[in-house]
Amino acid sequence: MSKQKPPAFQFYCKDYLSGAARRMTLTALGAYVNLLCIAWDSDPIATLPSDSEKLRRLAGASVEEWTGIKDEVLENFNPFENDSTRIVNNRLRQQWQELNDYHEKLSHTASERGKKGAEKRWTKKDTITAEPAGLNTAGPKPEDEDVDIAEDEV
């Protein structure tokens, strides 16, 4: 995939409504969705800093709100194995990986097709002749042969 981050992620309504939305308060849901959006735009994608105060500010919650919703929100994130200072939403990370794999496959396929097309263009047989149109090229050319013409044949 290109070095640009994808601008959006798919939001699966059924997954959302059967999962997080069923067990969270409205305030926690708002903070959670904010954090998902920020995680998608983070580097590495789908991760956030693990520091609670930074998370509170990123979620847009007051200290009092964060105290009441922190556990609800953070149960949807796990420690990120590649960096102990970050947490990850595994579903969001999986979605990014699938998107990344898809784009790499498309890129590889397009590259292979381009190589095949170039190979056909550069290796096709030359069907153009060097003879001007209308000349009889059926027999041997006199200039190509050493022909001894006997005097009695002339």
KOLDRENPA-141562 format. One record per residue: x, y, z of N, C-alpha, C in turn; residue number from 1. Coordinates in nm, 3 decimals, m for minus. Layout:
<sites>
SITE       nx       ny       nz      cax      cay      caz       cx       cy       cz    i
SITE        X        Y        Z        X        Y        Z        X        Y        Z  NUM
...
</sites>
This chain:
<sites>
SITE       nx       ny       nz      cax      cay      caz       cx       cy       cz    i
SITE    0.084   m0.117    0.000    0.000    0.000    0.000    0.089    0.123    0.000    1
SITE    0.038    0.231   m0.055    0.117    0.352   m0.058    0.146    0.399    0.084    2
SITE    0.237    0.492    0.093    0.275    0.543    0.223    0.169    0.633    0.284    3
SITE    0.070    0.675    0.203   m0.039    0.755    0.256   m0.131    0.669    0.340    4
SITE   m0.181    0.727    0.446   m0.278    0.656    0.529   m0.413    0.658    0.460    5
SITE   m0.490    0.551    0.475   m0.625    0.553    0.417   m0.708    0.659    0.490    6
SITE   m0.792    0.732    0.419   m0.866    0.841    0.481   m0.985    0.797    0.565    7
SITE   m1.028    0.673    0.552   m1.148    0.628    0.622   m1.140    0.480    0.654    8
SITE   m1.221    0.438    0.748   m1.234    0.295    0.777   m1.381    0.258    0.766    9
SITE   m1.406    0.131    0.739   m1.544    0.086    0.729   m1.604    0.075    0.869   10
SITE   m1.727    0.118    0.879   m1.797    0.113    1.006   m1.908    0.010    0.992   11
SITE   m1.890   m0.104    1.055   m1.987   m0.214    1.044   m2.095   m0.197    1.151   12
SITE   m2.209   m0.153    1.107   m2.319   m0.121    1.200   m2.360   m0.238    1.287   13
SITE   m2.376   m0.357    1.226   m2.418   m0.473    1.305   m2.316   m0.508    1.412   14
SITE   m2.188   m0.503    1.378   m2.084   m0.529    1.478   m2.090   m0.427    1.590   15
SITE   m2.106   m0.301    1.552   m2.110   m0.193    1.650   m2.232   m0.207    1.741   16
SITE   m2.348   m0.228    1.681   m2.470   m0.236    1.760   m2.478   m0.360    1.847   17
SITE   m2.413   m0.468    1.804   m2.418   m0.590    1.884   m2.302   m0.596    1.984   18
SITE   m2.208   m0.508    1.971   m2.092   m0.511    2.061   m2.089   m0.392    2.154   19
SITE   m2.004   m0.296    2.120   m1.979   m0.181    2.207   m2.106   m0.103    2.242   20
SITE   m2.192   m0.082    2.146   m2.311    0.000    2.170   m2.405   m0.061    2.273   21
SITE   m2.405   m0.191    2.285   m2.494   m0.260    2.380   m2.450   m0.243    2.525   22
SITE   m2.323   m0.227    2.546   m2.274   m0.228    2.685   m2.216   m0.095    2.732   23
SITE   m2.219    0.008    2.648   m2.162    0.137    2.687   m2.269    0.244    2.704   24
SITE   m2.237    0.340    2.789   m2.323    0.457    2.802   m2.299    0.547    2.680   25
SITE   m2.389    0.640    2.659   m2.377    0.730    2.546   m2.246    0.812    2.554   26
SITE   m2.210    0.856    2.671   m2.086    0.932    2.688   m1.966    0.846    2.653   27
SITE   m1.965    0.722    2.698   m1.855    0.630    2.669   m1.847    0.600    2.519   28
SITE   m1.964    0.584    2.455   m1.967    0.559    2.311   m1.905    0.675    2.232   29
SITE   m1.938    0.796    2.272   m1.881    0.913    2.205   m1.730    0.916    2.217   30
SITE   m1.681    0.889    2.337   m1.536    0.887    2.360   m1.471    0.774    2.280   31
SITE   m1.537    0.659    2.278   m1.485    0.543    2.206   m1.472    0.570    2.056   32
SITE   m1.577    0.625    1.995   m1.574    0.656    1.852   m1.467    0.762    1.824   33
SITE   m1.456    0.863    1.909   m1.349    0.962    1.892   m1.212    0.894    1.893   34
SITE   m1.192    0.803    1.986   m1.063    0.735    1.995   m1.037    0.644    1.876   35
SITE   m1.142    0.580    1.824   m1.125    0.497    1.704   m1.079    0.583    1.586   36
SITE   m1.140    0.699    1.571   m1.102    0.788    1.461   m0.958    0.836    1.476   37
SITE   m0.921    0.871    1.596   m0.784    0.916    1.621   m0.686    0.802    1.601   38
SITE   m0.725    0.682    1.644   m0.637    0.565    1.627   m0.615    0.536    1.478   39
SITE   m0.720    0.551    1.397   m0.706    0.526    1.253   m0.605    0.621    1.189   40
SITE   m0.600    0.742    1.242   m0.511    0.843    1.186   m0.375    0.845    1.256   41
SITE   m0.352    0.752    1.346   m0.227    0.749    1.422   m0.120    0.667    1.352   42
SITE   m0.001    0.675    1.405    0.110    0.596    1.352    0.173    0.521    1.468   43
SITE    0.169    0.390    1.467    0.108    0.299    1.371   m0.045    0.306    1.374   44
SITE   m0.104    0.274    1.261   m0.249    0.280    1.246   m0.317    0.188    1.348   45
SITE   m0.427    0.236    1.403   m0.513    0.164    1.499   m0.456    0.163    1.640   46
SITE   m0.358    0.248    1.667   m0.300    0.254    1.802   m0.318    0.393    1.862   47
SITE   m0.307    0.396    1.993   m0.316    0.520    2.071   m0.210    0.516    2.181   48
SITE   m0.173    0.631    2.233   m0.083    0.628    2.349   m0.152    0.561    2.467   49
SITE   m0.079    0.489    2.548   m0.141    0.418    2.660   m0.159    0.506    2.784   50
SITE   m0.104    0.625    2.784   m0.115    0.717    2.897   m0.259    0.763    2.915   51
SITE   m0.315    0.743    3.033   m0.455    0.771    3.061   m0.491    0.918    3.041   52
SITE   m0.404    1.008    3.082   m0.432    1.151    3.067   m0.435    1.191    2.919   53
SITE   m0.344    1.138    2.840   m0.344    1.166    2.696   m0.472    1.110    2.633   54
SITE   m0.512    0.991    2.673   m0.633    0.930    2.620   m0.756    1.014    2.655   55
SITE   m0.762    1.063    2.777   m0.874    1.147    2.820   m0.886    1.270    2.731   56
SITE   m0.773    1.335    2.708   m0.774    1.455    2.624   m0.812    1.421    2.479   57
SITE   m0.757    1.311    2.426   m0.791    1.270    2.290   m0.939    1.236    2.276   58
SITE   m0.997    1.177    2.379   m1.139    1.140    2.377   m1.230    1.263    2.389   59
SITE   m1.174    1.373    2.438   m1.254    1.494    2.456   m1.337    1.493    2.582   60
SITE   m1.292    1.416    2.680   m1.368    1.403    2.805   m1.306    1.489    2.915   61
SITE   m1.392    1.536    3.004   m1.342    1.607    3.122   m1.283    1.503    3.218   62
SITE   m1.212    1.549    3.318   m1.154    1.457    3.416   m1.265    1.377    3.482   63
SITE   m1.373    1.444    3.518   m1.486    1.377    3.583   m1.551    1.273    3.490   64
SITE   m1.573    1.311    3.364   m1.632    1.217    3.268   m1.541    1.096    3.247   65
SITE   m1.413    1.124    3.230   m1.318    1.016    3.204   m1.314    0.916    3.319   66
SITE   m1.321    0.965    3.439   m1.322    0.877    3.556   m1.440    0.779    3.549   67
SITE   m1.554    0.827    3.501   m1.673    0.743    3.494   m1.677    0.649    3.373   68
SITE   m1.606    0.680    3.266   m1.617    0.600    3.143   m1.488    0.526    3.103   69
SITE   m1.381    0.558    3.169   m1.250    0.506    3.129   m1.250    0.354    3.112   70
SITE   m1.300    0.281    3.210   m1.298    0.134    3.202   m1.384    0.082    3.087   71
SITE   m1.501    0.143    3.066   m1.588    0.102    2.956   m1.519    0.118    2.821   72
SITE   m1.452    0.230    2.806   m1.388    0.262    2.678   m1.264    0.175    2.657   73
SITE   m1.180    0.166    2.759   m1.051    0.098    2.740   m1.061   m0.054    2.734   74
SITE   m1.178   m0.111    2.768   m1.190   m0.257    2.752   m1.190   m0.297    2.605   75
SITE   m1.203   m0.199    2.515   m1.200   m0.224    2.371   m1.060   m0.211    2.311   76
SITE   m0.962   m0.188    2.395   m0.824   m0.173    2.351   m0.735   m0.269    2.428   77
SITE   m0.625   m0.309    2.366   m0.529   m0.400    2.428   m0.389   m0.342    2.415   78
SITE   m0.296   m0.391    2.499   m0.157   m0.344    2.482   m0.108   m0.378    2.340   79
SITE   m0.035   m0.286    2.280    0.019   m0.307    2.146    0.153   m0.379    2.160   80
SITE    0.162   m0.497    2.100    0.281   m0.581    2.119    0.409   m0.520    2.062   81
SITE    0.397   m0.431    1.964    0.516   m0.373    1.903    0.569   m0.250    1.976   82
SITE    0.489   m0.197    2.070    0.529   m0.076    2.142    0.453   m0.071    2.275   83
SITE    0.523   m0.085    2.384    0.458   m0.092    2.515    0.397    0.041    2.559   84
SITE    0.427    0.149    2.488    0.371    0.279    2.525    0.240    0.307    2.450   85
SITE    0.190    0.206    2.378    0.069    0.226    2.298   m0.030    0.113    2.322   86
SITE   m0.158    0.143    2.295   m0.263    0.043    2.298   m0.322    0.033    2.157   87
SITE   m0.390   m0.077    2.129   m0.443   m0.101    1.996   m0.586   m0.152    2.003   88
SITE   m0.667   m0.113    1.906   m0.798   m0.172    1.890   m0.779   m0.282    1.786   89
SITE   m0.789   m0.407    1.829   m0.757   m0.520    1.741   m0.847   m0.527    1.617   90
SITE   m0.974   m0.493    1.632   m1.065   m0.498    1.516   m1.025   m0.395    1.412   91
SITE   m0.991   m0.276    1.457   m0.949   m0.170    1.367   m0.816   m0.205    1.300   92
SITE   m0.727   m0.264    1.375   m0.597   m0.304    1.320   m0.616   m0.414    1.216   93
SITE   m0.705   m0.508    1.243   m0.735   m0.615    1.147   m0.792   m0.556    1.018   94
SITE   m0.880   m0.459    1.033   m0.939   m0.396    0.916   m0.831   m0.326    0.832   95
SITE   m0.740   m0.257    0.898   m0.631   m0.191    0.825   m0.543   m0.296    0.755   96
SITE   m0.514   m0.406    0.822   m0.429   m0.511    0.762   m0.496   m0.570    0.638   97
SITE   m0.626   m0.593    0.646   m0.699   m0.645    0.529   m0.695   m0.545    0.413   98
SITE   m0.713   m0.418    0.444   m0.708   m0.315    0.342   m0.568   m0.305    0.282   99
SITE   m0.468   m0.312    0.366   m0.329   m0.307    0.321   m0.297   m0.427    0.232  100
SITE   m0.339   m0.546    0.273   m0.316   m0.666    0.191   m0.385   m0.655    0.056  101
SITE   m0.506   m0.604    0.055   m0.582   m0.588   m0.069   m0.510   m0.492   m0.165  102
SITE   m0.464   m0.379   m0.112   m0.394   m0.282   m0.197   m0.261   m0.336   m0.248  103
SITE   m0.191   m0.411   m0.166   m0.066   m0.473   m0.211   m0.093   m0.573   m0.323  104
SITE   m0.200   m0.651   m0.308   m0.236   m0.747   m0.412   m0.271   m0.676   m0.542  105
SITE   m0.350   m0.568   m0.532   m0.385   m0.490   m0.652   m0.261   m0.432   m0.717  106
SITE   m0.172   m0.380   m0.636   m0.050   m0.320   m0.689    0.036   m0.425   m0.758  107
SITE    0.047   m0.540   m0.697    0.127   m0.649   m0.756    0.064   m0.694   m0.887  108
SITE   m0.068   m0.710   m0.889   m0.138   m0.753   m1.010   m0.119   m0.650   m1.121  109
SITE   m0.134   m0.523   m1.088   m0.117   m0.418   m1.188    0.027   m0.416   m1.240  110
SITE    0.121   m0.436   m1.152    0.262   m0.440   m1.193    0.289   m0.556   m1.287  111
SITE    0.235   m0.672   m1.253    0.255   m0.789   m1.339    0.191   m0.768   m1.476  112
SITE    0.073   m0.711   m1.478    0.006   m0.685   m1.605    0.086   m0.584   m1.688  113
SITE    0.140   m0.484   m1.623    0.222   m0.385   m1.693    0.346   m0.448   m1.753  114
SITE    0.410   m0.537   m1.678    0.529   m0.606   m1.728    0.496   m0.693   m1.848  115
SITE    0.383   m0.764   m1.841    0.342   m0.849   m1.953    0.313   m0.765   m2.076  116
SITE    0.246   m0.653   m2.058    0.215   m0.565   m2.171    0.342   m0.509   m2.233  117
SITE    0.435   m0.468   m2.151    0.561   m0.414   m2.202    0.639   m0.522   m2.276  118
SITE    0.638   m0.641   m2.221    0.709   m0.752   m2.286    0.649   m0.780   m2.424  119
SITE    0.518   m0.779   m2.434    0.453   m0.802   m2.563    0.489   m0.693   m2.663  120
SITE    0.491   m0.569   m2.616    0.523   m0.459   m2.706    0.666   m0.466   m2.756  121
SITE    0.757   m0.501   m2.669    0.898   m0.498   m2.706    0.948   m0.626   m2.771  122
SITE    0.873   m0.732   m2.762    0.920   m0.858   m2.821    0.833   m0.906   m2.937  123
SITE    0.734   m0.829   m2.980    0.651   m0.876   m3.090    0.734   m0.876   m3.218  124
SITE    0.702   m0.968   m3.308    0.777   m0.986   m3.431    0.757   m0.867   m3.522  125
SITE    0.866   m0.827   m3.583    0.862   m0.714   m3.675    0.804   m0.760   m3.807  126
SITE    0.689   m0.708   m3.840    0.624   m0.749   m3.965    0.643   m0.644   m4.074  127
SITE    0.712   m0.540   m4.046    0.735   m0.435   m4.144    0.855   m0.474   m4.229  128
SITE    0.843   m0.460   m4.363    0.954   m0.493   m4.452    1.026   m0.366   m4.491  129
SITE    1.147   m0.383   m4.535    1.227   m0.269   m4.576    1.204   m0.234   m4.722  130
SITE    1.128   m0.315   m4.793    1.104   m0.293   m4.935    0.992   m0.192   m4.953  131
SITE    1.008   m0.101   m5.048    0.898   m0.011   m5.080    0.782   m0.090   m5.137  132
SITE    0.663   m0.041   m5.117    0.544   m0.109   m5.165    0.546   m0.118   m5.317  133
SITE    0.497   m0.230   m5.372    0.484   m0.246   m5.515    0.603   m0.309   m5.584  134
SITE    0.713   m0.329   m5.518    0.828   m0.393   m5.581    0.813   m0.544   m5.574  135
SITE    0.859   m0.609   m5.675    0.854   m0.754   m5.677    0.971   m0.806   m5.594  136
SITE    0.939   m0.871   m5.486    1.043   m0.924   m5.399    1.041   m1.075   m5.397  137
SITE    0.977   m1.135   m5.497    0.958   m1.279   m5.497    1.087   m1.356   m5.525  138
SITE    1.173   m1.306   m5.607    1.293   m1.381   m5.644    1.419   m1.323   m5.585  139
SITE    1.532   m1.388   m5.613    1.658   m1.336   m5.561    1.692   m1.203   m5.627  140
SITE    1.757   m1.122   m5.554    1.797   m0.991   m5.603    1.933   m1.003   m5.671  141
SITE    1.949   m0.945   m5.789    2.077   m0.957   m5.860    2.194   m0.904   m5.779  142
SITE    2.175   m0.801   m5.701    2.289   m0.747   m5.627    2.331   m0.836   m5.512  143
SITE    2.246   m0.931   m5.473    2.280   m1.021   m5.364    2.355   m1.144   m5.413  144
SITE    2.359   m1.166   m5.541    2.421   m1.288   m5.592    2.544   m1.254   m5.675  145
SITE    2.640   m1.343   m5.673    2.751   m1.335   m5.766    2.711   m1.420   m5.886  146
SITE    2.665   m1.355   m5.988    2.616   m1.427   m6.105    2.715   m1.404   m6.219  147
SITE    2.765   m1.510   m6.271    2.850   m1.502   m6.389    2.762   m1.521   m6.511  148
SITE    2.755   m1.420   m6.590    2.673   m1.429   m6.711    2.769   m1.456   m6.827  149
SITE    2.741   m1.563   m6.894    2.826   m1.598   m7.008    2.795   m1.507   m7.125  150
SITE    2.897   m1.483   m7.204    2.877   m1.390   m7.316    2.780   m1.443   m7.417  151
SITE    2.774   m1.572   m7.426    2.685   m1.626   m7.526    2.539   m1.621   m7.480  152
SITE    2.514   m1.597   m7.354    2.377   m1.586   m7.304    2.323   m1.447   m7.325  153
SITE    2.409   m1.352   m7.352    2.362   m1.214   m7.367    2.318   m1.186   m7.506  154
</sites>
